[in-house]
Amino acid sequence: MAAFIELRDISKSFGALQAVQPTRLTLEKGEIFSLLGPSGCGKTTLLRILGGFIEPDAGSVIVEGQDLTRQPPNRRPINTVFQNYALFPHLTIRDNIAFGLRMARRPRAEIVRETEAMLDLIQMRGHADKRPDSISGGQKQRVAIARALINKPRLLLLDEPLAALDLKLRQHMLLELERIHDEVGTTFLYVTHDQGEAMGLSDRIAVMNAGRVEQVGPPAAIYEAPASRFVADFIGDTNILDGDVLERIDSNYLRLGLDDFGPVLAWNDKGLKPGDSVHLSIRPEKFTISRERPAGDGQVNTIRGRVVDLIYLGAQTKYRVAVGERHLLVQQQHQRFQLDTRPIRWDEDVWISWHPDDGYMILEQEAPSGEAG
């Protein structure tokens, strides 16, 4: 069965800058798919190619089996929501939403019916006769989404749509976007540099770096099993420890030699052998921190360190722990209210421990320029 939307070996350069290296991506019907990466990684260029605003140097844009690579934006079943909303300041909210249907010369009764339905969808009926300069940023974003959806596009492109909003409003708008998506079922392509937005909203994420797609997958897979050092470091916080394989314990575990840590056990999911170089990624929340050395059966990695910094965040505390010349980031979740427990403080000696299964080994190699589906 053909993919709903395909980017086949798309590439684009601007002069000497290769903004997008040859890239293959597929989008499934009805999903929220995010392009995630730092500024300049090529994600907005890919979005603009999909929308028809720029042409690729090579490759094809296929929508439901049709090649739309050379079609202009108005000939594509695709609409775009821009970061700056692009609302018409002289029109009311109702007229902004209805604009697309009026341009398409739809019957008046249909325009009224669909516009009122969109006002209900974005919960803005009480603001329908206002103009954009009299509503909030979050409300403007909802109006922009409604205007883009009223023509029933097969794909909605959202280009950094929440970047201009403050943190609490962004968090609220993420829930609103998910609600709107669930009600209309349109495929969303969401472009962002914010890892939290992508992780919280997406069915799948493509992580981009320097014009290439480094990994594609569900948020949990990308977080727990990063394909490269860049992905591990870009998605959330992590500790990346460099070393070599010392010996194989059995078919499942290895003993690694890591700088400043001595030998540690690690899960051998990569089929490594003694002498191979590795990068071990351990998320901060995978560590346990305590004043006393934890009791164990020898299968838990345990090291000694000293707290050199900490940040109390209410539900959790983040520690920076010095181990030799290295600093580890450790995150302790507060499971219950414990005012009578003396918290670990700055400059205390502590024990850090983690299970071998909680580290993920990364092998640096040529990352694929696309994805397998």
ZAMARRO-350866 format. One record per residue (C-alpha): residue number from 1; residue in one letter; x, y, z. Coordinates in steps of 0.02 Angstrom, whole numbers, plus 50000, padded with zeros to 5 digits. Each point is the difference from the previous one (the first is absolute). Layout:
NUM; a; X; Y; Z
...
//
This chain:
1; m; 50000; 50000; 50000
2; a; 50071; 50170; 49947
3; a; 50048; 50127; 50134
4; f; 49882; 50146; 50026
5; i; 50138; 50130; 49972
6; e; 50177; 49966; 49941
7; l; 50156; 50105; 49982
8; r; 50108; 49901; 49880
9; d; 50185; 50046; 50003
10; i; 49965; 50185; 50023
11; s; 50151; 50116; 50002
12; k; 50022; 50188; 49998
13; s; 50148; 50119; 49997
14; f; 50012; 50188; 50011
15; g; 50163; 50045; 49916
16; a; 50140; 49906; 50089
17; l; 49886; 49953; 50146
18; q; 49917; 49830; 49987
19; a; 49844; 50034; 50105
20; v; 49927; 49825; 49975
21; q; 50103; 49848; 49957
22; p; 49912; 49861; 49901
23; t; 49856; 49955; 50114
24; r; 49861; 49870; 50000
25; l; 49850; 50015; 50116
26; t; 49825; 49927; 50005
27; l; 49848; 50067; 50092
28; e; 49853; 49892; 50049
29; k; 49822; 50060; 49982
30; g; 49934; 50085; 50155
31; e; 50161; 50005; 50100
32; i; 50089; 50147; 50081
33; f; 50176; 49995; 49930
34; s; 50133; 50122; 50063
35; l; 50160; 50062; 49920
36; l; 50112; 50041; 50148
37; g; 50172; 50077; 50002
38; p; 50104; 50155; 50036
39; s; 49994; 50159; 49896
40; g; 50075; 49973; 49828
41; c; 49976; 49811; 49998
42; g; 49887; 50003; 49846
43; k; 49830; 49966; 50079
44; t; 49916; 50160; 49938
45; t; 50073; 49974; 49827
46; l; 49918; 49828; 49994
47; l; 49835; 50075; 50057
48; r; 50009; 50134; 49864
49; i; 50037; 49868; 49869
50; l; 49848; 49901; 50057
51; g; 49893; 50156; 49995
52; g; 50059; 50047; 49825
53; f; 50082; 50164; 50051
54; i; 50170; 49944; 49933
55; e; 50050; 49863; 49879
56; p; 50126; 49866; 50044
57; d; 50159; 49980; 49899
58; a; 49962; 49814; 49987
59; g; 49872; 49875; 50059
60; s; 49811; 49989; 50003
61; v; 49853; 50049; 50111
62; i; 49865; 49865; 49987
63; v; 49827; 50025; 50078
64; e; 49884; 49849; 49992
65; g; 50094; 49933; 49849
66; q; 50002; 50166; 49904
67; d; 50162; 50091; 49960
68; l; 49975; 50180; 50057
69; t; 50182; 50052; 49995
70; r; 49974; 50140; 49872
71; q; 49826; 50051; 50053
72; p; 49979; 50174; 50079
73; p; 49929; 50016; 50177
74; n; 49823; 50039; 49943
75; r; 49994; 49838; 49899
76; r; 50048; 49890; 50147
77; p; 49881; 49923; 50130
78; i; 50113; 50077; 50132
79; n; 49980; 50153; 50112
80; t; 50126; 50086; 50112
81; v; 49990; 50085; 50170
82; f; 50143; 50123; 50021
83; q; 50085; 50059; 50157
84; n; 49937; 50179; 49978
85; y; 49817; 49944; 49975
86; a; 49980; 50104; 49838
87; l; 49823; 50052; 50044
88; f; 49916; 50143; 49908
89; p; 49992; 50144; 50126
90; h; 49852; 50086; 49918
91; l; 49888; 49845; 50002
92; t; 49904; 49928; 50147
93; i; 50044; 49830; 50070
94; r; 49850; 49926; 49909
95; d; 50052; 50077; 49834
96; n; 50182; 49946; 50022
97; i; 49943; 49820; 50022
98; a; 49879; 50009; 49854
99; f; 50127; 50078; 49881
100; g; 50057; 49838; 49917
101; l; 49824; 49942; 49960
102; r; 49955; 50170; 49929
103; m; 50154; 49998; 49888
104; a; 49945; 49828; 49941
105; r; 49827; 50074; 49962
106; r; 49909; 49873; 50106
107; p; 49811; 50022; 50025
108; r; 49952; 50125; 50135
109; a; 49907; 49871; 50104
110; e; 50153; 49887; 50000
111; i; 50114; 50145; 50050
112; v; 49887; 50045; 50148
113; r; 49982; 49818; 50056
114; e; 50186; 49958; 49989
115; t; 50056; 50164; 50080
116; e; 49885; 49977; 50149
117; a; 50062; 49821; 50018
118; m; 50179; 50062; 50003
119; l; 49958; 50133; 50130
120; d; 49931; 49860; 50109
121; l; 50153; 49891; 49967
122; i; 50121; 50134; 50061
123; q; 49879; 50058; 50136
124; m; 49996; 50179; 49935
125; r; 49815; 50030; 49962
126; g; 49994; 50138; 50132
127; h; 50141; 50093; 49911
128; a; 49936; 49978; 49821
129; d; 49966; 50186; 49969
130; k; 50164; 50063; 50073
131; r; 50154; 50044; 49898
132; p; 50171; 49917; 50024
133; d; 50076; 50147; 50094
134; s; 49874; 49976; 50141
135; i; 50036; 49816; 50040
136; s; 50148; 49911; 50081
137; g; 50144; 49912; 49914
138; g; 49930; 49829; 50040
139; q; 49830; 50049; 49931
140; k; 50083; 50066; 49841
141; q; 50087; 49834; 49978
142; r; 49835; 49907; 50015
143; v; 49922; 50114; 49869
144; a; 50147; 49970; 49883
145; i; 49978; 49812; 50021
146; a; 49813; 50011; 49967
147; r; 50028; 50104; 49843
148; a; 50125; 49871; 49937
149; l; 49885; 49853; 50039
150; i; 49837; 50067; 49929
151; n; 50045; 49948; 49822
152; k; 50028; 49822; 50065
153; p; 50181; 49978; 49945
154; r; 50074; 49825; 50001
155; l; 50154; 50067; 50088
156; l; 50021; 50146; 50121
157; l; 50175; 50073; 50016
158; l; 50039; 50089; 50164
159; d; 50160; 50103; 49996
160; e; 50060; 50037; 50179
161; p; 49819; 50047; 50041
162; l; 50026; 50027; 50188
163; a; 50169; 50087; 49998
164; a; 49927; 50172; 50038
165; l; 49901; 49941; 50151
166; d; 50054; 49993; 50183
167; l; 50032; 49834; 50085
168; k; 49830; 49972; 50082
169; l; 49907; 50052; 49843
170; r; 50108; 49883; 49895
171; q; 49957; 49857; 50116
172; h; 49815; 50042; 49987
173; m; 50009; 50016; 49811
174; l; 50081; 49829; 49985
175; l; 49846; 49925; 50082
176; e; 49889; 50104; 49885
177; l; 50095; 49941; 49845
178; e; 49981; 49820; 50054
179; r; 49814; 50024; 50032
180; i; 49973; 50084; 49831
181; h; 50099; 49864; 49911
182; d; 49899; 49864; 50085
183; e; 49837; 50082; 49944
184; v; 50046; 50034; 49817
185; g; 50120; 49854; 49967
186; t; 50108; 50100; 49877
187; t; 50182; 49950; 49984
188; f; 50111; 50129; 50088
189; l; 50183; 50036; 49958
190; y; 50069; 50099; 50147
191; v; 50166; 50091; 49989
192; t; 50087; 50050; 50161
193; h; 50168; 50019; 50087
194; d; 49917; 49965; 50169
195; q; 50026; 49821; 50057
196; g; 49859; 50010; 50128
197; e; 49873; 50053; 49869
198; a; 50050; 49861; 49881
199; m; 50005; 49866; 50135
200; g; 49833; 50051; 50075
201; l; 49901; 50017; 49838
202; s; 50069; 49881; 49869
203; d; 49960; 49824; 49946
204; r; 50170; 49996; 49915
205; i; 50150; 50117; 49993
206; a; 50138; 50025; 49872
207; v; 50154; 50073; 50085
208; m; 50102; 50106; 49879
209; n; 50179; 50061; 50009
210; a; 50099; 50095; 49868
211; g; 49876; 49963; 49860
212; r; 49979; 49816; 50034
213; v; 49875; 49890; 50092
214; e; 50094; 49909; 50137
215; q; 49856; 49899; 50073
216; v; 49814; 49973; 49976
217; g; 49885; 49916; 50124
218; p; 49874; 50019; 50141
219; p; 50053; 50120; 50139
220; a; 50036; 49860; 50126
221; a; 50111; 49905; 49877
222; i; 50101; 50155; 49959
223; y; 50022; 50044; 50183
224; e; 50042; 49826; 50063
225; a; 50099; 49937; 49849
226; p; 50086; 50147; 49912
227; a; 50082; 49954; 49835
228; s; 50144; 50124; 50017
229; r; 50093; 50106; 50124
230; f; 49914; 50155; 49931
231; v; 49825; 49926; 50028
232; a; 50043; 49943; 50176
233; d; 50066; 50172; 50045
234; f; 49864; 50101; 49912
235; i; 49849; 49906; 50067
236; g; 49995; 50042; 50185
237; d; 50149; 49988; 50117
238; t; 50123; 49857; 49998
239; n; 50173; 49948; 50059
240; i; 50110; 49931; 49862
241; l; 50148; 49899; 50062
242; d; 50138; 49943; 49883
243; g; 50095; 49838; 50017
244; d; 50043; 49828; 49933
245; v; 49935; 49824; 50019
246; l; 50110; 49903; 50123
247; e; 49914; 49832; 49995
248; r; 49838; 49909; 49964
249; i; 49915; 49937; 50157
250; d; 49871; 49896; 49906
251; s; 49889; 50020; 49848
252; n; 49908; 50144; 50082
253; y; 50129; 50105; 50094
254; l; 50171; 50079; 49977
255; r; 50128; 50074; 50116
256; l; 50054; 50173; 49942
257; g; 50149; 50103; 50048
258; l; 49947; 50183; 50018
259; d; 50110; 50149; 50040
260; d; 49989; 50048; 50185
261; f; 49875; 49862; 50038
262; g; 50096; 49838; 49992
263; p; 49914; 49843; 49931
264; v; 49810; 50002; 49988
265; l; 49871; 49878; 49933
266; a; 49894; 50042; 49847
267; w; 49866; 49913; 49899
268; n; 50074; 49931; 49839
269; d; 49862; 50041; 49877
270; k; 50124; 50040; 49861
271; g; 50094; 49835; 49990
272; l; 50165; 50079; 50051
273; k; 50164; 49913; 50039
274; p; 50154; 50042; 50104
275; g; 50098; 50147; 49931
276; d; 49850; 50088; 49920
277; s; 49977; 50184; 50042
278; v; 49831; 50054; 50069
279; h; 49904; 50152; 50060
280; l; 49885; 49960; 50146
281; s; 49848; 50114; 50019
282; i; 49918; 50005; 50172
283; r; 49851; 50113; 50032
284; p; 50008; 50098; 50164
285; e; 49841; 49920; 50069
286; k; 50075; 49825; 49979
287; f; 50124; 50034; 50140
288; t; 49968; 49973; 50185
289; i; 50089; 50119; 50119
290; s; 50026; 49965; 50186
291; r; 50116; 50036; 50145
292; e; 50023; 49816; 50041
293; r; 50071; 49873; 49880
294; p; 49852; 49899; 49937
295; a; 49994; 49816; 50037
296; g; 50003; 49894; 49843
297; d; 50044; 49834; 49922
298; g; 50141; 50066; 49892
299; q; 49886; 50027; 49850
300; v; 49972; 50186; 50039
301; n; 50132; 50127; 49951
302; t; 50054; 50107; 50147
303; i; 50122; 50147; 50003
304; r; 50053; 50131; 50125
305; g; 49982; 50187; 49969
306; r; 49974; 50172; 50076
307; v; 49856; 50121; 49973
308; v; 50064; 50160; 49921
309; d; 49833; 50079; 49954
310; l; 49814; 49970; 50021
311; i; 49835; 50076; 49944
312; y; 49839; 49969; 50098
313; l; 49851; 49995; 49880
314; g; 49859; 49949; 50115
315; a; 49955; 49830; 49930
316; q; 50183; 49958; 49974
317; t; 50177; 50054; 50038
318; k; 50140; 50005; 49872
319; y; 50176; 49968; 50062
320; r; 50168; 50024; 49917
321; v; 50119; 49870; 50074
322; a; 50188; 50002; 49975
323; v; 50079; 49830; 49967
324; g; 50185; 50025; 49968
325; e; 50013; 50129; 49860
326; r; 49824; 49966; 49938
327; h; 49835; 50074; 50058
328; l; 49842; 49895; 49996
329; l; 49825; 50072; 49990
330; v; 49886; 49906; 50121
331; q; 49813; 50026; 50020
332; q; 49908; 49943; 50155
333; q; 49811; 49993; 49993
334; h; 49909; 50040; 50162
335; q; 49875; 49860; 50025
336; r; 49913; 50072; 50152
337; f; 50002; 50148; 50118
338; q; 50146; 49975; 50120
339; l; 50043; 50156; 50100
340; d; 50073; 49891; 50138
341; t; 50130; 49924; 49882
342; r; 50165; 50092; 49991
343; p; 50032; 50035; 49815
344; i; 50168; 49975; 49918
345; r; 50093; 50165; 49996
346; w; 50140; 50084; 49905
347; d; 50177; 49933; 50033
348; e; 49940; 49836; 50074
349; d; 50079; 49834; 49954
350; v; 49873; 49885; 49918
351; w; 49980; 49833; 49915
352; i; 49932; 49992; 49822
353; s; 49929; 49835; 49937
354; w; 49909; 49936; 49847
355; h; 49949; 49833; 49926
356; p; 50096; 49940; 49845
357; d; 49836; 49997; 49902
358; d; 49978; 50188; 50030
359; g; 50148; 50052; 49892
360; y; 49983; 50005; 49811
361; m; 50153; 49974; 49890
362; i; 50024; 50111; 49848
363; l; 50112; 49954; 49856
364; e; 50056; 50150; 49898
365; q; 49977; 49959; 49818
366; e; 49925; 50074; 49843
367; a; 49819; 50037; 50043
368; p; 49869; 49966; 49866
369; s; 49937; 50148; 49899
370; g; 49822; 49942; 50015
371; e; 49895; 49870; 50084
372; a; 49929; 49829; 49974
373; g; 49818; 50043; 50017
//
